[in-house]
Amino acid sequence: MRKKLCPQCKIHRFNVKNEKGETVVVIVNENYEIIPVHPEESLDGFDLTTLYCLGCSWQGSPKKLV
């Protein structure tokens, strides 16, 4: 599986957040599917339209990944 990368620092791990401010670490595959790093974690209730890079200050849409 090829992973999409941050357009700024080129790492492949991101956070998504919910309304409570809780986060889940995710990756994004070549089909722009957002997948939790730990399979037992659920993405229910999390905003999947904005990713937060774990390596730099970038945040944005999954479609902007390279």
C-alpha positions in Angstrom: 0.0 0.0 0.0 1.4 3.4 -1.0 0.8 6.2 1.5 0.1 9.8 0.7 2.6 12.3 2.2 2.4 15.7 3.8 3.0 18.3 1.0 5.3 20.2 3.4 7.5 17.7 5.3 6.8 14.5 3.4 5.9 12.2 6.3 2.9 9.9 6.2 1.2 10.1 9.6 -1.5 12.6 10.6 -4.0 13.3 13.3 -7.8 13.7 12.9 -9.8 15.4 15.7 -13.3 15.2 17.0 -15.5 17.9 18.7 -14.0 17.0 22.1 -10.4 17.6 20.9 -9.5 13.9 21.0 -7.2 12.7 18.3 -6.5 9.5 16.4 -3.3 8.9 14.4 -4.1 8.0 10.8 -2.5 7.3 7.4 -4.0 8.0 4.0 -3.6 5.4 1.2 -3.3 6.0 -2.5 -7.1 6.0 -2.9 -7.4 8.8 -0.3 -8.9 6.4 2.3 -8.2 7.5 5.8 -7.1 4.5 7.9 -6.3 4.5 11.7 -2.8 3.4 12.5 -4.2 1.2 15.3 -7.0 -0.9 13.7 -9.0 -1.2 17.0 -9.6 2.6 17.0 -12.8 3.9 15.4 -13.0 7.1 13.3 -16.7 7.5 14.1 -17.3 11.1 15.1 -14.0 12.4 13.8 -13.7 15.1 11.2 -12.0 13.5 8.2 -12.0 16.6 6.1 -9.0 18.1 7.9 -5.7 16.4 8.6 -3.0 17.6 11.0 0.5 16.6 10.2 2.5 15.0 13.0 5.8 16.3 11.6 5.2 19.9 11.0 2.5 22.6 11.3 0.7 21.7 8.1 -3.1 21.1 8.2 -5.5 20.6 5.3 -7.6 18.4 3.1 -6.6 14.8 2.4 -6.8 15.8 -1.4 -3.8 18.1 -0.9 -1.4 15.2 0.0 1.2 14.1 -2.4 
